[in-house]
Amino acid sequence: MTETPVAQDFEMHGSETHVPRKIWGLDRNVFFTGVTSFFMDVSSEMIYSIVPIFLSSVLHVDKTIIGLIEGVAETTASMLKMVAGWLSDRLGRRKSLMIFGYGLSTLSRPILALAGGWGQVLGARFVDRFGKGVRTAPRDAIIADSVEPRELGRSFGFHRAMDQFGAVLGPAIAFLILSQRHNGYRTVFWVSLIPGVLSVLVIVFFIKERRRRDVAEASEPAAKLLDGTAAHVPRDPLRTRLSRLRGPLLAYLAVTAIFSLGNSSDAFLILRARDLQVAAALIPVLYVVFNFIYSAFSVPAGLVADRVGRRKVALIGFAVFAVAYAWMALAHSQAAVWGVFAVYGVYMGVADGNGRALLAEFSTGARRGTAFGAYHMTVGIAALPASVVAGLLYDHVSPAAPFWVGAGAAVLAGLLMLAFVPEPRKGELRR
């Protein structure tokens, strides 16, 4: 079968859909993937900021159980990202995994709305994060498959902007609902189903599979030599790829693990805000502030990292995180909570994109996909003990204890980075 070149329109299946190949100067796969993420983030962020309050105030669950729920949920997502990305490479198919992942997350909303105990909430969060783990890598790959290399920056930039716009709008909608309906948590959960369904429909009707030649060849077990004879191509199993992670990349993953062990679920920031008398209806507004600042700092932080070095900016990120968590440990007022969420937004803006860029510099070459998977796996493995320990500390030591542990882990991670993780040299390729 002849492959469709990237520069041409992709093949249409079923009824003809008359959609321009370029929308706002973007490939239509890129545009509609951004729309998909916008709708799903509206849905996800509507509920994420209020689930801890629902558990503690409606279902009367203690903090240890809340930590367990969030740890299981986030670990599930992180562990699956590596497998899903590897599977989409082997199959050469992205769209079906996207539909499955976004569909699972959407199906979790009714489970959450009908929950009568913490076990059902755990089930809903597990299903939601399972869906996220399945969809993330194939979604990013379908963007990369759809454009030329010179368009990657603009394409991924548009996608992140749409994602963050949804993260701002979702909590705002939750705030409006809660301000009109006292304890209207279940109403928010039901309403969140609507943008979730829309995200799946956008994938089904507007995103088209595009198999690039290199993707197709990578999924074949054999390749032809110049004389036309077949040559066996090793399957390169996942365990073999993981064994290749070494040097500065391995050191960076180790630092990430140390930091992640202190970086418990954001649910504890929300619970601490409620302890300090921030109204439940205002919790989503805290997330609006957080996501707005996160979005505003992302591009400037990336530009600074390009100029002064990514390791330096990563160290700044650790320092800002330590300040935010130490401030929350010392906080005694609502005003302090607003300040903490603002500083935490600065941390995410500084650290999120730069951390991935630093990882990419340490993994240039054939192992990059595996390296990103290993990164997500490292964060995921640490998420469960981090959140469970934070819950135990919150219940049995003091509400401030998890935040002191988080601040200490950030300081330790920064020192280890100074000692063992070098600054990548411009133009150097690490394979």
GIKAZI-V218724 format. One record per pair of residues at least 12 apart in sequence whose C-alpha atoms are under 6 Angstrom apart, sorted by sequence separation. I is the first residue (numbers start at 1). J is the second residue. D is the distance in whole Angstrom. If there is no record, write none. Layout:
I/J/D ; I/J/D
//
This chain:
112/124/5 ; 221/233/6 ; 390/402/5 ; 111/124/6 ; 174/188/6 ; 108/124/5 ; 324/340/5 ; 108/127/6 ; 324/343/6 ; 108/128/6 ; 324/344/6 ; 105/128/4 ; 105/131/5 ; 321/347/6 ; 104/131/5 ; 320/347/6 ; 102/131/6 ; 101/131/4 ; 317/347/5 ; 101/132/6 ; 101/134/5 ; 317/350/6 ; 101/135/5 ; 317/351/5 ; 98/135/5 ; 97/135/6 ; 94/138/5 ; 310/358/6 ; 301/350/5 ; 84/134/5 ; 290/341/6 ; 294/345/4 ; 298/349/4 ; 73/125/6 ; 77/129/5 ; 81/133/5 ; 85/137/5 ; 290/342/6 ; 293/345/5 ; 294/346/6 ; 297/349/5 ; 69/122/5 ; 73/126/5 ; 77/130/5 ; 80/133/5 ; 81/134/6 ; 85/138/6 ; 76/130/6 ; 294/348/6 ; 77/132/6 ; 290/345/5 ; 294/349/4 ; 73/129/6 ; 77/133/4 ; 81/137/6 ; 278/334/6 ; 276/333/6 ; 276/334/6 ; 364/429/6 ; 364/430/5 ; 365/431/5 ; 363/430/6 ; 364/431/6 ; 362/430/6 ; 329/400/4 ; 113/186/5 ; 329/403/5 ; 113/189/5 ; 325/403/5 ; 326/404/6 ; 109/189/6 ; 326/407/6 ; 325/407/5 ; 109/193/6 ; 322/407/4 ; 322/410/6 ; 106/196/5 ; 318/410/5 ; 315/414/6 ; 179/281/6 ; 178/281/5 ; 175/281/5 ; 175/284/6 ; 311/423/5 ; 30/143/6 ; 171/284/4 ; 249/362/5 ; 95/209/6 ; 260/379/6 ; 168/288/5 ; 257/378/6 ; 261/382/5 ; 45/167/6 ; 260/382/6 ; 264/386/5 ; 265/387/6 ; 92/215/6 ; 168/291/6 ; 264/387/5 ; 38/162/5 ; 42/166/4 ; 46/170/4 ; 92/216/6 ; 262/386/6 ; 34/159/5 ; 38/163/5 ; 41/166/5 ; 42/167/6 ; 45/170/5 ; 46/171/5 ; 261/386/5 ; 37/163/5 ; 41/167/5 ; 45/171/6 ; 42/169/6 ; 92/219/6 ; 34/162/6 ; 38/166/5 ; 42/170/4 ; 46/174/5 ; 91/219/6 ; 90/219/5 ; 262/405/6 ; 263/406/5 ; 262/406/4 ; 262/409/5 ; 43/192/5 ; 259/409/5 ; 259/410/5 ; 43/195/6 ; 43/196/6 ; 259/413/5 ; 39/195/5 ; 40/196/5 ; 255/413/5 ; 40/199/6 ; 39/199/5 ; 36/199/4 ; 248/421/6 ; 29/207/5 ; 10/210/6 ; 52/267/6 ; 49/284/6 ; 82/373/4 ; 78/376/5 ; 79/377/5 ; 78/377/5 ; 79/380/6 ; 78/380/5 ; 75/380/4 ; 75/381/6 ; 75/383/6 ; 71/383/5 ; 72/384/6 ; 71/384/4 ; 71/387/5 ; 67/387/5 ; 68/388/5 ; 67/388/5 ; 67/391/5 ; 64/391/4 ; 63/391/5 ; 64/392/5
//
